Amino acid sequence: MTESKMAEDKTAPQREQTSRPCSPLKPRRKRKRKIFSCTECSRRKQKCDRSFPCSNCIVRNKQSACHYENESATKQQLLEEGANTSSDDGGSFGAIKLESESIAQVSAFGFAKPNGNNNTTLGIFRKIWSHDTDPCSFLSEFTLTTIDNSGIREKYRSLIRQLPSKIVIENLVKTFFREVNHQYYPLDEGIFRDHLKDWNSLSFSTLKNAPLELSGDMQFFPALLFQCLALALQFQPLEYDPSLESLKYAIGMSFDDVASDYSQSGISIMALLGKRHATLITVQAGFLRTAFLKNYGMVPESWHSLSQTIRDAQEIGLQKSMKECGKPNEKPEDILENRWLDQLRRRVWLILSWWDIDMAMLLGRPTIIDRRDEKPPFPIDAPIPINRREVGPAPRTESDPPTPLSILLWTSELSAPLWDISILEKEDPNQKDFAKVEKMHGLINQISSYCPPYFRVHNPDTTFDNHPDCYWLAHARSNLQNNAAFTIMALHRPYIFTNSSSRTLALKAALEVLDAQRTLFNLLASTRYKMFCLVLRTFDAVILIAAIYILYPFENRDDLDDSLQHFEWAMERFHVMGDRNAMAKAALGVLKATYVRLKKALLPALGSASSREPFSNSVSAPSNFDFSSIAPPQPINDLLYNNLSTTGETKFVELQLANIEGGGLFDPNATCGTEMWQFDGDFRNDSFWGFMNDHNS
């Protein structure tokens, strides 16, 4: 090759480059760094200790948001760091390393984390790995050490410092067990007081290192204690102990404000400790928080709290039968005490199951518990002995007075058909299988016929009414009447617009509910007006009655006077309770507007007992309107979730009510238009409220 040719070849690329347009230089690609921090710390640009959950997320109460994008890499780095520091800890980290390294390798294939379920691949692998070794104690010790080093100890101490003095605690605990506990019976007073005694005997040096040096029950006990104090403050009598005034730390503060602080402190403790070491006390504290929120009028929040509490109960296996397997050389008194503890576990699960289906039917929400899951046997209706270490659980005799557990067991029997009713609503959405409804109605009546004599509303056995431990018995009768009638009302509610027999039976059940509510209200002091059941069941029954008479004003004329009377009594009760019960105050406006609409719809029917004018003369609906297209009313769901309220000024409704109560008639030609009794909310057009708005003239 000649020199000229070589020179030409060298300059060719240069000419080619100069002939092309200049392109901008591409930025140098940076090597993507592996992120070992959790997503929250990475987002906030904080240093993460790579625990699960990490200390930053625990302090900020963000445990649920703490997760890692590259979990395998994070575990590998932790293993490498642990290997460098394991020489000083006696090799305890080695056991963690072996397990974590093995599980990390299996996890790299994409298998799901066990999350407490040993039936997953990782769960089975962990079980096989731990067959010859016991890493759990090392893991627990390592986790608690991490928490301690992350400032959780100081946070825990700052929360328990908010507990009042022992004298105040004793005062409020007495109130709780006298006024509150018998309503649901989630706590055994003897077991609770044993825990309280153990808590009060803790030394300062132990509390300085809390929660590290405390057992699982003692770690969570302050959370339960806070909830007990909060509920006790909600039910303080009008003439309360003046020493309780010291709990109010600001001008204008009420006991409700103090109670809210205490309940929130209990929740903070449970969030701080997490769910890994939950115990029965954790579940009890969660349930009392649920009841507190319900009394406070925060029903949707209460339902979510109940959901979480049920999951916590499932996590510790309350839904399973507890097998009695004694330890070697276990003392007889310890065996007896464990049997009572098993009875308490059964009782708590029974309460959660009852509340789950009751709130689901009342609020129109799904249940959390799957009925197909395993259920423990019912607790034994046994009298509580003075010393549980001397006497085992044995059924009470007829000569023994009933206990709050007696009422709980019977309430569960009456509410059991609600599970079948819930299934029926899903299987028969078009409300056509009335034969099955009649069969279930007969079953409910059969259950009610076995009611113990001392719980009957009519001609009860009053032998135990004056017994000092049965002061709650009169209230219990009204509650049982309420629950039995609500079950029948829930059964027929879906069929009130498709079957005349269901309308009649639902109406009579609703009147039974209102009768029980009125009786219970008259038995209670004003301090008990916060009870949620005084509002929820009443509002539900009243709106059901109104819906039946507004759409079918010429049916069930024999019950019309009682229905109107109970409607007016319900409004009176809500007015009296309004200052102490937020739900009653919110529902009263809807009741007043509904009452005006009811009176308007009843004008033709009230004119003559023999008149049979078409429905369109009372409400402007076409004569051929298909009422089965209207969804059965779910008033509590609409009030709490769909912002049910009335539109326009309330003075027009008040004027109409005053005219009616004064002996006058409803004036359909009154000025200010019909918008004054319109209903507002996020309800569907095919709902009862949507129908009332569309056909209102």
Buried (B, 14 or more C-beta within 10 A) or exposed (E): EEEEEEEEEEEEEEEEEEEEEEEEEEEEEEEEEEBBBBBBBBEBEBEBBBBBBBBBBBBBEBBEEBEBEEBBBBBBBBBEEBEEEBEEBEEBBBBBBBBBBBBBEBBEEEBEEBEEEEEBBBBBBBEEBEEEEEBEEBBEBBBBEBBBEBEBBEBBBEBBEBBBEEEBBEBBBEBBBEBBBBBBBBBBEEBBBEBBEBBEEBEEEEBEEBBBBBEBBBBBBBBBBBBBBBBBBBBBEEEBEEEBEEBEEEEEEEBBBBBBBBBBBBBBBBBBBBBBBBBBBBBBBBBBBBBBBBBBBBBEBBBBBBBBBBBBBBBBBBBBEBEEEEEEEEEEEEBBBBBBBBBBBBBBBBBBBBBBBBBBBBBBBEBBBEEEEEBBEBBBBBBBBEEBBEBBBEEBEEEEBBBBBBBBBBBBBBBBBBBBBBEBBEEBEEBEEBEEBBEBBEBBEEBBEEBBEBBBBEEBEEEEBEEEBBEBBBBBBBBBBBBBBBBBBBBBBBBBBBBEEBBBBBBBBBBBBBBBBBBBBEEEEEBBBBBBBBBBBBBBBBBBBBBBBBBBBBBBEEBBEBBBEBBBBBBEBBBBBBEBBBBBBBBBBBBBBBBBBBBBBBBBBBEEEEEEBEBEBBBEBEEEBEEEEBBBBBBBBBBBBBEBBBBBEBEBBEBBBEBBEEEEEBEEEEEEEBEBBBBBBEBEEEBBBBBBBEBBE
